[in-house]
Each structure stands twice: as structure tokens, then as C-alpha cells.
Amino acid sequence: MARSGINTSGTSLEPDAPKKKITKESFQQGLRIFRFVLPYRAKFIVGLLLLFLSSATFMAFPWVAGKLVDAATAASLGKPAPMLRGFTLNVNNIALALFAVIVLQGIFSFGRIWFFTRVSEFTVRDIRQGLYAKFVSLPIPFFEKNRVGAITSRITSDVSQIQDTFSLTLAELFRQVFTLIGGIVLIMITSWKLALFMLATFPVLVLAALVFGRGIRKLSKATQEELAKSNVIVEETLQAINTVKAFTNEQFEIGRYNYTLGRTVTLALKSNLYRGAFVSFIIIGLFGGIILVLWRGATLVSATGPDHLEVGQLIAFILYTMFIGASVAGLGELYGKVQSTLGASERILEILDEPTEPTHRPRLTGTAPLQVRGDIDYQNVAFSYPTRPDLPVLKDISFDIQAGEKIALVGPSGAGKSTIVQLLMQFYELSAGKILVDGHDIRQLDLTELRSHIGIVPQETLLFGGTIRENIAYGKTDASEAEIVAAARKANAWQFISSFPEGLDAVVGERGIKLSGGQRQRIAIARAILKNPAILILDEATSALDSESEKLVQGAMDELMKDRTSIIIAHRLSTIRKVDKILVIEGGRIVEQGTHEELSNSDNGLYANLLKLQFELS
């Protein structure tokens, strides 16, 4: 059954994290994301310049429109046309100027969008490349502490948020701030008395916006949390669809999803109720303020003396007032977007700041490539998982393997068998002791080169969703067709591969779902054969197979183990009779070791009891 919507894996990354409160520290932290813009700063600066010019022409529109009204009024009353620095402002001239302003604004806006879009696309590409490179170089414990869905949301939703910021939000923020400041300055120049009268209505609107905005944000957050829970149900149910169907829990999962979705709708409706009330208040308050400004402006138009206002000035004043009102409303929405952007930036930077594994380091000049014979020596190895340091998994493990030897690790589930080989791959750091390969401490070896000499065939083979060719060639990405075919033959896989009409180009489906368990295992063995490692790890590679598949896979593994140091983790003890040595693990310790004959003849020994139990069950 799929788990509940509550995150039970101890993740530290939330896909739907709340908006980041804007403080000096959070703002400085968020600005670090701008380092990805630096390679494109020339285009960014040009975009800012075009944004300034576009905003300036936009702010010129009310002034020119006001002059057009004044010219028309003067012409209707038979008065002389207004003059500007010796130039006669008639209706035709002003209309042409107004058209020129619109054309210029269109040109500047196109250029601004073009340059900001280029900066946005290249920047987002670089962020995604950096994130993906970081993902694949992070150590295994990171993925055990964080859910894959939460991690991948960094490269999808969070990066999309950053993209919107660079392409739209940032430009809109600059434009609205410029419009707000420029508009206030221009209405003060037009009529400072009318400007002060208009600005007196703003504090009420701003206070109401703060009160309503806080309530709307809380409800929006609650809605998103409920929606996240419903998405988790969908994700985990589909991932475990076989289990859901096996336990006939389709209706249970539908009911659970419907309940969570119902709560989401209830909260969304409540949030929209607040939003609707807020919009209604703003409309009434904004247009009520405009009516008051019109009334006050009309009195100034009809007045004489120094307080007199021309009709064109009033029109320009009203347009600037509408621009200012729109800017204030827009800034409220942009504030929320900036909060989301800071939160997204912080979560992206958290990933980028994570320590990575020391892989793919450049080789020092004059240093020869690592050569591995296959001698392995575990010396007093102890280990506890980083998430549970108080619970030891391995205790004082000591054994050695000579190059070319085959040893088997057996014991009850949870005894620590898989952990032993994971430590050889340096998936985790040792808590105590050391592991030597060819006499060298593995912590002193280049991690990439060490792993390149170790091949693994896991118990549960997860193939990539491409072709058989691609999956086998993953062991050696530059392998030739002949090498791939030879590896498939040695792995007893060529017979079923050649039966497919597409042959090596047959698509295996997501996680290899189109192939049987035995076929997937033989593909994994072919991949390991192609890699040609000095050290081989077989992690219960036949435990889930039927007898016929096990025979084919066992034959492939025998071919694979020739002349290689091999460590076999096995539950089926019948598959390890021919190994050179068997280590019996229990409770994180080696409790027995010897050959199959020695251990099976040991009275009351753990291996003998396990062998007897399997014989009775078979």
C-alpha cells in the first residue's frame, strides 16, 4: 500500500516549501544565484537599458495625451495653439508625436524581451547543468536522507521559478518601481495640491492590502500543502501499483485521494473568497479614490488664479494616477513572486553547496593510471549509517581475499552482507578500521579509478528505459558492436536478444519492465562482462529467479567470475559450493568462515543450520 502523504523518510527538502521571508540575509543569499548571470552580463545590461527606455516612453504617453487634449480644447474655443519652446503644438503634430511614442515603446519592449529572454534561457541552462552535475556527484547518504521527488523538484519547479524571474518578474519589478516613482514625481509637477489629495487615500489601501494579503497567503500555503499531500498519494500509489492491485486497495486509495483533494478544494474556495473580497475592496477603494480625484480636479479646472488646472493636465494627472495605482497593485503580486524566487534560490543553492564525492578528479602529471590485481584486505572494519550513528551495522570485520579468489558472504537478512561490499565501493565512509586493495588504503586511491575496476551485478537489476544495446554498453560506453555481442553471448543473453525483431535495438521499457527477471539479470551480467573489472560483486543475483533462469544466469556468472576476485552475496547456498571461502555474517560480525565442506560438517554451526533449513524447505 502506498504510504500516507506525510513524509516518512526524514527528508530535508520539501517540494512545496513556503515563500521565503524577505530579509537582508535572505536577499543577500538569493543574490548568489546571479553568479550564473555574470557570463551574460552585457546582454543583461542592454536589456536593462531598453527596459528604462521602454518605461520612459510609457511615462511620456499621459503627458503627450494631455497636450493633445489641450490643443483640441484650444482649437474648439478659437484660442491660439499651445507652444512648446517655440514649436506650435497642434492636434496633428501631437498625434504624430503620440504615435511615435507608441512605436518607440514597442521597439524598446521587443528589444528588452529579446535580451532578457536570452539571458534567462542561457542562465537557466547553466543552472540546470550545474544542478544535474551536482546530483550525480553527491554521495549515497544524501539520497537516503532525501526523497527523489523532492530532489528533482529543484531542477524542475525551482529552476522554472528562477526562469520566470529572469525573463518576466525582474523586468516587471523594475518597470513598476520606475512607474511608481516617476508617476509620483510627474503628478507632483503637474499639480502638487491635487497630488497630495490623491496620495492621502493610499495609506488606507496599503493597510487593507497588508491585512488581506496575510490571510490570503496563509490560506494559499495551506492549499498548497494539501495539494502536495494529494500529489504524494498519486506518486506513491502509481509507483506501488502492483501492490495496490495485489491487495485490492484501489477503492481505498481512490477514497484517500478524494478526501485529500476535497480538503484542497475547500481551502482553495476559502482562499478565493478572501481574494475576491480583497479585489472588490481594491476596486471600490481605487475607483472611489479616482472619483474623488476627478471631483477635486474638476474644481481646480474651473478655478482661476494660481490653482487653475488645464483640462489636458487633469487628463494627464488621471492617467498617471491610474499608472501609480496599477503599479502598487502589481508590486504586491511581485512581492510574493520575489519571496518565491528567494525560496527557490535558497533551495537550489543548498544543493549546489552540498559536498560531493571526490570523483573524476584530474590525474596528477606523471601519475600512472591505477592498476588493480584484486587483493582485498578488510582490517577491523566497523560501520554505522550516518543517519543512525548509535546503531552499529558492522563490528570488527577482518578478512582477506587473494587476487582471483571467490568468496561468499552468507547469513540472515540484515546481518550486514551488502554493507560490506558497499564499503568497498566507498558508498559510505568507514566508522573504524580500513580496507586495502592491493595493499593500498582505498581512501587514498582515486575513487573513480577504483570503482572503474569493480563490477557489480545487483539482486534487483534496474535497467535504463532505452535499448538493450544501450544498457549493455553502459559497462563500456565506447564499446563496438562486436564487443557488445560477445558480452551478450558470454552472459547467455544473445539467444533471447536475437529472438527479438529489433535485436539489440529492442526497447526494454522503464526499469526494464518488458524483460523477465532472468533476462534483466543476464543483461546486467553482460554489462559487467563488458566492463571487464578486476573485482566482481554478485549481490544475490539469482535469489528471485526460477530454476531454469537460475541455471542460465549461474552459467553466465561462472563465465563472468573466471580469473576475477569475486565476492558473492547469496541466500541460495546451493549456488556457492565451489567458492574458495565462505564467510558467515551474523549481527554485523563474522561468526564462521571456511569452505562449504568444512562449514556444512560443523555441528550446530550457523551455516550448517541454514543449509539444513534450505534443504528441508526444498
C-alpha positions as CSV (number, residue, x, y, z in Angstrom):
1,M,0.0,0.0,0.0
2,A,1.2,3.5,-0.7
3,R,2.3,5.5,2.2
4,S,0.4,8.5,3.5
5,G,1.1,12.0,2.4
6,I,3.3,12.6,5.4
7,N,7.0,12.4,4.6
8,T,8.3,9.4,6.5
9,S,11.8,9.4,5.1
10,G,13.2,12.2,7.1
11,T,13.7,14.4,4.0
12,S,15.1,17.8,4.5
13,L,13.9,19.0,1.1
14,E,10.2,20.0,0.7
15,P,8.9,20.3,-2.9
16,D,6.3,22.9,-1.8
17,A,8.3,24.9,0.6
18,P,6.7,28.2,1.9
19,K,7.8,31.5,0.5
20,K,10.9,32.9,1.9
21,K,10.5,36.0,4.1
22,I,12.4,38.9,2.6
23,T,15.2,40.0,5.0
24,K,18.6,41.4,4.4
25,E,20.2,38.0,4.9
26,S,17.7,36.1,2.6
27,F,18.1,38.8,-0.1
28,Q,21.9,38.6,0.0
29,Q,21.7,34.8,-0.1
30,G,19.3,34.9,-3.0
31,L,21.6,37.3,-4.9
32,R,24.2,34.5,-5.1
33,I,22.1,32.9,-7.9
34,F,23.1,35.9,-10.0
35,R,26.6,34.5,-10.4
36,F,25.0,32.4,-13.2
37,V,24.1,35.7,-15.0
38,L,27.6,37.0,-15.0
39,P,28.7,35.4,-18.3
40,Y,25.8,37.2,-19.9
41,R,26.0,40.5,-18.1
42,A,26.5,42.5,-21.3
43,K,23.1,41.3,-22.6
44,F,21.6,41.8,-19.2
45,I,22.8,45.5,-19.1
46,V,21.5,46.1,-22.6
47,G,18.1,44.6,-21.5
48,L,18.0,47.0,-18.5
49,L,18.8,50.0,-20.7
50,L,16.0,49.0,-23.1
51,L,13.7,48.5,-20.1
52,F,14.5,52.0,-18.9
53,L,13.8,53.5,-22.3
54,S,10.6,51.5,-22.7
55,S,9.4,52.7,-19.3
56,A,10.3,56.3,-20.1
57,T,8.3,56.3,-23.3
58,F,5.4,54.7,-21.4
59,M,5.5,57.5,-18.9
60,A,5.6,60.1,-21.7
61,F,2.3,58.9,-23.0
62,P,0.0,60.7,-20.5
63,W,1.9,64.0,-20.9
64,V,1.6,63.9,-24.7
65,A,-2.1,62.8,-24.5
66,G,-2.7,65.8,-22.1
67,K,-1.1,68.1,-24.7
68,L,-3.4,66.6,-27.4
69,V,-6.5,67.4,-25.2
70,D,-5.2,71.0,-24.6
71,A,-4.6,71.5,-28.3
72,A,-8.1,70.2,-29.2
73,T,-9.7,72.4,-26.5
74,A,-7.8,75.5,-27.7
75,A,-8.9,74.8,-31.3
76,S,-12.5,74.3,-30.3
77,L,-12.6,77.6,-28.4
78,G,-10.8,79.5,-31.1
79,K,-7.7,80.1,-28.9
80,P,-4.2,80.0,-30.3
81,A,-2.5,76.6,-30.2
82,P,-0.2,76.0,-27.2
83,M,3.5,76.5,-27.7
84,L,6.5,74.4,-26.5
85,R,9.9,76.1,-26.8
86,G,8.7,78.0,-29.9
87,F,7.1,74.9,-31.6
88,T,3.4,75.1,-32.3
89,L,1.5,72.1,-30.7
90,N,-1.5,71.5,-33.0
91,V,-3.6,68.4,-33.0
92,N,-1.8,66.8,-36.0
93,N,1.7,67.3,-34.7
94,I,0.8,66.0,-31.2
95,A,-1.0,62.9,-32.7
96,L,2.2,62.1,-34.7
97,A,4.3,62.5,-31.6
98,L,1.9,60.2,-29.7
99,F,2.2,57.6,-32.5
100,A,6.0,58.0,-32.4
101,V,5.9,57.4,-28.6
102,I,3.9,54.1,-29.1
103,V,6.2,52.9,-31.9
104,L,9.3,53.6,-29.8
105,Q,7.8,51.8,-26.8
106,G,7.1,48.8,-29.0
107,I,10.6,48.7,-30.3
108,F,12.2,49.1,-26.9
109,S,9.8,46.5,-25.4
110,F,10.7,44.0,-28.1
111,G,14.4,44.5,-27.5
112,R,14.0,44.2,-23.8
113,I,12.1,40.9,-24.1
114,W,14.6,39.6,-26.6
115,F,17.7,40.3,-24.4
116,F,16.1,39.2,-21.1
117,T,14.8,36.0,-22.7
118,R,18.3,35.2,-24.0
119,V,19.8,35.9,-20.6
120,S,17.1,33.8,-18.9
121,E,17.4,30.8,-21.2
122,F,21.2,30.6,-21.0
123,T,21.2,31.2,-17.3
124,V,18.6,28.5,-16.6
125,R,20.6,26.1,-18.9
126,D,23.7,26.7,-16.8
127,I,21.8,26.3,-13.5
128,R,20.2,23.0,-14.7
129,Q,23.6,21.8,-15.9
130,G,25.2,22.7,-12.6
131,L,22.4,21.0,-10.6
132,Y,22.5,17.8,-12.6
133,A,26.3,17.6,-12.4
134,K,25.9,18.1,-8.6
135,F,23.1,15.4,-8.4
136,V,25.2,12.7,-10.0
137,S,28.3,13.5,-7.9
138,L,26.5,13.6,-4.5
139,P,27.3,10.7,-2.1
140,I,24.8,7.9,-1.5
141,P,23.8,9.1,2.1
142,F,22.4,12.3,0.6
143,F,19.9,10.3,-1.5
144,E,18.9,8.2,1.5
145,K,18.0,11.3,3.5
146,N,16.1,13.0,0.7
147,R,13.2,11.8,-1.4
148,V,13.9,11.7,-5.2
149,G,10.7,13.7,-5.9
150,A,11.9,16.5,-3.6
151,I,15.4,16.5,-5.2
152,T,14.1,16.5,-8.8
153,S,11.8,19.4,-8.0
154,R,14.9,21.6,-7.5
155,I,15.8,21.1,-11.2
156,T,12.1,21.5,-12.4
157,S,9.8,23.7,-10.4
158,D,12.5,25.8,-8.6
159,V,14.5,26.4,-11.8
160,S,11.3,27.3,-13.6
161,Q,10.7,29.8,-10.8
162,I,14.1,31.3,-11.4
163,Q,13.5,31.4,-15.2
164,D,10.2,33.3,-14.7
165,T,12.1,35.8,-12.5
166,F,14.9,36.5,-15.1
167,S,12.5,36.7,-18.1
168,L,9.5,38.4,-16.5
169,T,9.4,39.2,-12.8
170,L,12.7,41.1,-12.7
171,A,11.8,43.3,-15.7
172,E,8.3,43.8,-14.3
173,L,9.6,44.8,-10.9
174,F,12.0,47.4,-12.3
175,R,9.2,48.7,-14.6
176,Q,6.7,49.0,-11.8
177,V,9.1,50.7,-9.4
178,F,10.1,53.1,-12.2
179,T,6.5,53.8,-13.0
180,L,5.6,54.3,-9.3
181,I,8.5,56.8,-8.6
182,G,8.2,58.5,-12.0
183,G,4.4,58.8,-11.7
184,I,4.6,60.4,-8.2
185,V,7.2,62.9,-9.4
186,L,5.2,63.8,-12.5
187,I,1.9,64.3,-10.7
188,M,3.7,66.5,-8.1
189,I,5.0,68.6,-11.1
190,T,1.5,68.7,-12.7
191,S,-0.3,69.8,-9.5
192,W,1.2,69.3,-6.1
193,K,-2.1,70.1,-4.3
194,L,-4.1,67.5,-6.3
195,A,-1.2,65.1,-5.8
196,L,-1.3,65.4,-2.0
197,F,-5.0,65.0,-2.1
198,M,-4.7,61.8,-4.1
199,L,-1.9,60.3,-2.1
200,A,-3.9,60.8,1.1
201,T,-6.1,57.8,0.1
202,F,-3.1,55.4,-0.3
203,P,-2.4,54.5,3.3
204,V,-5.9,53.0,3.7
205,L,-5.5,50.9,0.6
206,V,-1.9,49.8,1.6
207,L,-3.1,48.8,5.1
208,A,-6.0,46.8,3.7
209,A,-3.7,45.1,1.3
210,L,-1.4,44.0,4.1
211,V,-4.3,42.6,6.2
212,F,-5.9,40.8,3.3
213,G,-2.6,39.7,1.9
214,R,-1.6,38.0,5.1
215,G,-4.8,36.0,5.3
216,I,-4.6,35.1,1.6
217,R,-1.0,33.9,2.0
218,K,-1.9,31.6,4.9
219,L,-4.8,30.0,3.1
220,S,-2.7,29.7,-0.1
221,K,0.0,27.9,1.9
222,A,-2.5,25.5,3.4
223,T,-4.0,24.8,0.0
224,Q,-0.5,24.0,-1.5
225,E,0.3,21.7,1.5
226,E,-2.9,19.8,0.9
227,L,-2.3,19.7,-2.8
228,A,1.2,18.4,-2.1
229,K,-0.3,15.6,0.0
230,S,-2.6,14.6,-2.8
231,N,0.3,14.6,-5.3
232,V,2.3,12.3,-2.9
233,I,-0.6,9.9,-2.9
234,V,-0.7,9.8,-6.7
235,E,3.1,9.4,-7.0
236,E,3.4,6.6,-4.4
237,T,0.3,4.8,-5.5
238,L,1.5,4.6,-9.1
239,Q,5.0,3.6,-8.0
240,A,3.4,0.7,-6.0
241,I,0.6,-0.1,-8.4
242,N,1.3,-3.8,-8.3
243,T,1.0,-3.8,-4.5
244,V,-2.2,-1.8,-4.6
245,K,-3.8,-4.2,-7.1
246,A,-2.5,-7.3,-5.3
247,F,-4.2,-6.1,-2.1
248,T,-7.3,-4.9,-4.0
249,N,-7.0,-1.5,-2.4
250,E,-8.0,0.5,-5.5
251,Q,-11.1,1.9,-3.8
252,F,-9.2,2.6,-0.6
253,E,-6.6,4.7,-2.5
254,I,-9.3,6.5,-4.5
255,G,-11.1,7.4,-1.3
256,R,-7.9,8.6,0.3
257,Y,-7.1,10.7,-2.7
258,N,-10.6,12.1,-3.0
259,Y,-10.6,13.1,0.7
260,T,-7.3,15.0,0.4
261,L,-8.5,16.6,-2.8
262,G,-11.7,17.6,-1.1
263,R,-9.8,19.4,1.6
264,T,-7.7,21.1,-1.1
265,V,-10.8,22.4,-2.8
266,T,-12.3,23.6,0.5
267,L,-9.2,25.6,1.3
268,A,-8.9,26.9,-2.2
269,L,-12.5,28.2,-2.2
270,K,-11.9,29.9,1.2
271,S,-8.7,31.4,-0.2
272,N,-10.6,32.7,-3.3
273,L,-13.3,34.1,-1.1
274,Y,-10.7,36.2,0.7
275,R,-9.1,37.1,-2.7
276,G,-12.5,38.1,-4.1
277,A,-13.3,40.3,-1.1
278,F,-9.9,41.9,-1.4
279,V,-10.3,42.6,-5.1
280,S,-13.7,44.1,-4.5
281,F,-12.3,46.3,-1.8
282,I,-9.4,47.4,-4.0
283,I,-11.8,48.2,-6.9
284,I,-14.1,50.2,-4.7
285,G,-11.3,51.9,-3.0
286,L,-9.3,52.6,-6.1
287,F,-12.1,53.9,-8.3
288,G,-13.6,55.7,-5.3
289,G,-10.3,57.5,-5.0
290,I,-10.3,58.2,-8.7
291,I,-13.8,59.7,-8.4
292,L,-12.6,61.9,-5.5
293,V,-9.6,63.0,-7.6
294,L,-11.9,63.8,-10.6
295,W,-14.1,65.8,-8.3
296,R,-11.1,67.7,-6.8
297,G,-9.6,68.1,-10.3
298,A,-12.8,69.5,-11.8
299,T,-12.9,72.2,-9.1
300,L,-9.3,73.1,-10.0
301,V,-10.1,73.2,-13.7
302,S,-13.0,75.7,-13.0
303,A,-10.9,77.7,-10.6
304,T,-8.9,80.8,-11.6
305,G,-5.6,82.1,-10.5
306,P,-2.6,80.0,-9.5
307,D,-4.7,76.9,-8.6
308,H,-6.1,76.7,-12.1
309,L,-5.6,73.4,-13.9
310,E,-5.8,72.8,-17.6
311,V,-8.1,70.0,-18.9
312,G,-5.1,68.3,-20.5
313,Q,-3.2,68.5,-17.2
314,L,-6.1,66.9,-15.5
315,I,-6.3,64.1,-18.1
316,A,-2.5,63.5,-17.7
317,F,-2.9,63.6,-13.9
318,I,-5.7,60.9,-14.0
319,L,-3.6,58.7,-16.3
320,Y,-0.6,59.0,-14.1
321,T,-2.8,58.2,-11.1
322,M,-4.0,55.0,-12.8
323,F,-0.4,54.1,-13.6
324,I,0.5,54.6,-10.0
325,G,-2.5,52.5,-8.8
326,A,-1.6,49.7,-11.2
327,S,2.0,49.8,-10.0
328,V,1.0,49.5,-6.4
329,A,-1.3,46.6,-7.1
330,G,1.4,44.9,-9.3
331,L,4.1,45.4,-6.7
332,G,2.0,43.4,-4.2
333,E,1.9,40.4,-6.5
334,L,5.6,40.9,-7.5
335,Y,6.5,40.8,-3.8
336,G,5.0,37.3,-3.5
337,K,6.9,36.3,-6.6
338,V,10.2,37.7,-5.2
339,Q,9.5,35.7,-2.0
340,S,9.0,32.5,-4.0
341,T,12.2,33.3,-6.0
342,L,14.3,33.7,-2.9
343,G,12.9,30.4,-1.5
344,A,13.7,28.7,-4.8
345,S,17.2,30.2,-5.0
346,E,17.9,29.1,-1.4
347,R,16.9,25.5,-2.1
348,I,18.9,25.4,-5.3
349,L,22.0,26.9,-3.5
350,E,21.5,24.3,-0.8
351,I,22.0,21.6,-3.4
352,L,24.9,23.4,-5.0
353,D,26.6,23.8,-1.6
354,E,26.4,20.1,-0.7
355,P,29.8,18.4,-0.5
356,T,30.4,16.0,-3.4
357,E,32.2,12.7,-3.8
358,P,35.9,13.1,-4.9
359,T,35.2,11.6,-8.3
360,H,36.6,12.4,-11.8
361,R,39.5,14.4,-10.4
362,P,42.2,15.2,-12.9
363,R,45.2,12.9,-12.6
364,L,48.4,14.5,-11.4
365,T,51.1,14.9,-14.1
366,G,53.3,11.9,-14.3
367,T,50.9,9.7,-12.3
368,A,50.3,6.3,-13.9
369,P,46.7,5.0,-14.2
370,L,45.6,2.8,-11.3
371,Q,46.2,-0.9,-12.0
372,V,44.2,-3.4,-9.8
373,R,45.2,-7.1,-9.3
374,G,42.3,-7.8,-6.9
375,D,43.9,-8.4,-3.5
376,I,41.4,-7.2,-0.8
377,D,42.0,-6.9,2.9
378,Y,39.4,-5.8,5.5
379,Q,41.1,-4.8,8.8
380,N,38.9,-4.3,11.9
381,V,36.2,-2.6,9.9
382,A,33.3,-1.1,11.8
383,F,30.4,0.9,10.4
384,S,27.2,2.7,11.4
385,Y,25.0,4.6,9.0
386,P,25.3,8.4,9.2
387,T,21.6,8.7,10.0
388,R,21.9,6.2,12.8
389,P,25.4,6.5,14.4
390,D,24.1,4.9,17.6
391,L,23.3,1.6,15.8
392,P,26.4,-0.3,14.6
393,V,25.9,-2.3,11.4
394,L,29.4,-3.9,11.2
395,K,31.6,-4.7,14.2
396,D,35.3,-5.6,13.8
397,I,35.1,-7.2,10.4
398,S,38.5,-8.7,9.3
399,F,39.2,-11.0,6.3
400,D,41.4,-11.0,3.2
401,I,40.9,-12.2,-0.4
402,Q,43.7,-13.1,-2.7
403,A,43.5,-12.0,-6.3
404,G,41.3,-14.3,-8.4
405,E,39.7,-15.9,-5.3
406,K,36.0,-16.3,-4.9
407,I,34.4,-15.8,-1.5
408,A,30.8,-15.9,-0.4
409,L,29.0,-13.8,2.2
410,V,26.1,-15.6,3.8
411,G,23.9,-15.0,6.8
412,P,20.4,-13.8,7.8
413,S,18.8,-10.8,6.3
414,G,20.1,-7.6,7.9
415,A,23.3,-9.1,9.0
416,G,25.4,-6.6,7.1
417,K,26.4,-8.6,4.0
418,S,25.5,-5.9,1.4
419,T,27.0,-3.2,3.6
420,I,30.4,-4.9,3.4
421,V,30.6,-4.6,-0.4
422,Q,29.1,-1.1,-0.4
423,L,32.0,0.0,1.8
424,L,34.4,-1.5,-0.8
425,M,32.8,0.7,-3.4
426,Q,33.2,3.7,-0.9
427,F,29.5,4.4,-1.0
428,Y,29.9,5.2,2.7
429,E,32.8,6.3,4.9
430,L,34.1,3.7,7.4
431,S,33.4,4.3,11.1
432,A,36.6,2.5,12.1
433,G,39.3,0.2,10.5
434,K,40.4,0.3,6.9
435,I,40.1,-1.6,3.7
436,L,43.1,-2.3,1.5
437,V,43.1,-3.1,-2.2
438,D,46.5,-4.4,-3.5
439,G,48.0,-3.1,-0.2
440,H,46.7,0.4,-0.6
441,D,44.1,2.0,1.7
442,I,41.1,2.7,-0.6
443,R,40.7,6.1,1.0
444,Q,44.0,7.1,-0.6
445,L,43.0,5.8,-4.1
446,D,41.3,7.8,-6.8
447,L,37.6,7.0,-6.3
448,T,36.7,7.0,-9.9
449,E,39.6,4.8,-10.9
450,L,38.9,2.4,-8.0
451,R,35.2,2.0,-9.0
452,S,36.1,1.5,-12.6
453,H,37.9,-1.7,-11.6
454,I,34.9,-3.0,-9.6
455,G,31.8,-4.6,-11.4
456,I,28.5,-5.3,-9.7
457,V,25.5,-7.4,-10.6
458,P,22.8,-6.4,-8.1
459,Q,19.9,-8.5,-6.8
460,E,17.3,-6.2,-8.3
461,T,18.5,-5.1,-11.7
462,L,17.2,-1.7,-12.7
463,L,17.8,-1.1,-16.4
464,F,17.5,2.2,-18.2
465,G,14.5,2.7,-20.3
466,G,16.4,2.7,-23.6
467,T,17.5,-0.2,-25.8
468,I,19.3,-3.5,-24.9
469,R,22.4,-2.1,-26.7
470,E,22.5,1.0,-24.5
471,N,22.1,-1.0,-21.3
472,I,24.9,-3.4,-22.1
473,A,27.1,-0.6,-23.4
474,Y,26.7,1.2,-20.1
475,G,29.6,-1.0,-18.9
476,K,31.8,0.5,-21.6
477,T,30.2,3.5,-23.3
478,D,32.6,3.4,-26.3
479,A,32.2,-0.4,-26.9
480,S,32.0,-1.7,-30.5
481,E,29.1,-3.8,-31.9
482,A,31.3,-6.9,-31.8
483,E,32.2,-6.3,-28.1
484,I,28.6,-5.9,-27.1
485,V,27.6,-9.1,-29.0
486,A,30.5,-11.0,-27.4
487,A,29.5,-9.9,-23.9
488,A,25.8,-10.8,-24.6
489,R,27.0,-14.3,-25.7
490,K,29.1,-14.9,-22.6
491,A,26.2,-13.8,-20.5
492,N,23.8,-16.3,-22.1
493,A,21.8,-13.4,-23.3
494,W,22.3,-13.5,-27.0
495,Q,19.7,-16.2,-27.6
496,F,16.8,-14.2,-26.3
497,I,18.2,-10.9,-27.7
498,S,18.4,-12.4,-31.2
499,S,14.8,-13.6,-30.9
500,F,13.6,-10.0,-30.8
501,P,12.8,-8.5,-34.2
502,E,14.8,-5.4,-33.2
503,G,17.7,-7.4,-31.7
504,L,20.0,-5.2,-29.7
505,D,17.8,-2.2,-30.5
506,A,14.8,-3.6,-28.7
507,V,13.5,-1.1,-26.1
508,V,13.4,-2.6,-22.6
509,G,10.9,-0.2,-21.1
510,E,11.0,1.8,-17.9
511,R,13.3,0.0,-15.4
512,G,13.4,-3.0,-17.9
513,I,9.7,-3.9,-17.4
514,K,9.5,-5.5,-20.9
515,L,12.0,-8.2,-19.9
516,S,11.7,-11.0,-17.5
517,G,13.8,-11.1,-14.3
518,G,16.2,-13.6,-15.7
519,Q,16.7,-11.6,-18.9
520,R,17.3,-8.5,-16.9
521,Q,19.9,-10.3,-14.8
522,R,21.7,-11.6,-17.9
523,I,21.7,-8.0,-19.4
524,A,23.3,-6.9,-16.1
525,I,25.9,-9.7,-16.3
526,A,26.7,-8.7,-20.0
527,R,27.2,-5.2,-18.8
528,A,29.6,-6.3,-16.1
529,I,31.5,-8.6,-18.6
530,L,31.9,-5.6,-21.0
531,K,33.3,-3.5,-18.1
532,N,35.9,-6.3,-17.6
533,P,36.5,-5.5,-13.9
534,A,39.3,-6.9,-11.7
535,I,36.9,-7.2,-8.8
536,L,33.4,-8.6,-9.1
537,I,30.4,-8.3,-6.7
538,L,27.4,-10.5,-7.2
539,D,24.6,-9.4,-4.8
540,E,22.2,-12.3,-4.6
541,A,21.9,-12.3,-8.3
542,T,19.8,-15.4,-8.6
543,S,17.7,-15.2,-5.4
544,A,14.5,-14.2,-7.3
545,L,14.7,-16.4,-10.3
546,D,13.1,-19.7,-11.3
547,S,15.2,-22.8,-11.7
548,E,15.6,-22.5,-15.5
549,S,16.5,-18.9,-15.3
550,E,18.8,-19.5,-12.4
551,K,20.7,-22.2,-14.4
552,L,21.2,-19.8,-17.3
553,V,22.2,-16.9,-15.0
554,Q,24.5,-19.2,-13.0
555,G,26.3,-20.3,-16.1
556,A,26.7,-16.6,-17.1
557,M,28.1,-15.8,-13.7
558,D,30.6,-18.7,-13.8
559,E,31.9,-17.2,-17.1
560,L,32.0,-13.8,-15.6
561,M,33.9,-14.9,-12.4
562,K,36.8,-16.5,-14.4
563,D,40.1,-15.1,-13.2
564,R,38.5,-12.3,-11.2
565,T,38.4,-11.6,-7.5
566,S,34.7,-12.3,-6.7
567,I,32.5,-11.5,-3.7
568,I,29.2,-13.3,-3.8
569,I,26.3,-12.5,-1.5
570,A,24.0,-15.4,-1.6
571,H,20.8,-16.7,0.1
572,R,20.6,-19.8,-2.0
573,L,23.6,-21.7,-0.5
574,S,23.5,-24.3,-3.4
575,T,25.0,-21.6,-5.7
576,I,28.2,-21.1,-3.6
577,R,29.5,-24.7,-3.2
578,K,32.5,-24.1,-5.4
579,V,33.8,-20.8,-3.8
580,D,37.2,-20.7,-2.2
581,K,35.9,-19.4,1.1
582,I,32.6,-18.7,2.8
583,L,32.1,-16.0,5.5
584,V,29.1,-16.4,7.7
585,I,27.9,-13.0,8.9
586,E,25.5,-12.5,11.9
587,G,24.8,-9.4,13.8
588,G,27.5,-7.4,12.0
589,R,30.3,-9.9,12.8
590,I,32.0,-12.8,11.1
591,V,30.9,-15.8,13.2
592,E,32.2,-18.6,10.9
593,Q,34.5,-19.0,7.9
594,G,35.7,-21.9,5.8
595,T,34.9,-23.9,2.7
596,H,31.5,-25.4,2.1
597,E,32.6,-28.8,3.2
598,E,34.1,-27.5,6.4
599,L,31.2,-25.4,7.4
600,S,28.5,-27.9,6.4
601,N,30.1,-30.6,8.7
602,S,30.3,-28.2,11.7
603,D,27.8,-29.4,14.3
604,N,25.3,-26.7,15.4
605,G,27.1,-24.1,13.2
606,L,25.0,-21.3,11.7
607,Y,25.9,-22.3,8.1
608,A,25.1,-25.9,8.7
609,N,21.7,-24.9,10.2
610,L,20.9,-22.6,7.3
611,L,21.9,-25.3,4.8
612,K,19.7,-27.9,6.6
613,L,16.8,-25.4,6.7
614,Q,17.0,-24.8,3.0
615,F,17.3,-28.5,2.2
616,E,14.1,-29.2,4.3
617,L,12.2,-26.3,2.6
618,S,13.2,-27.6,-0.9
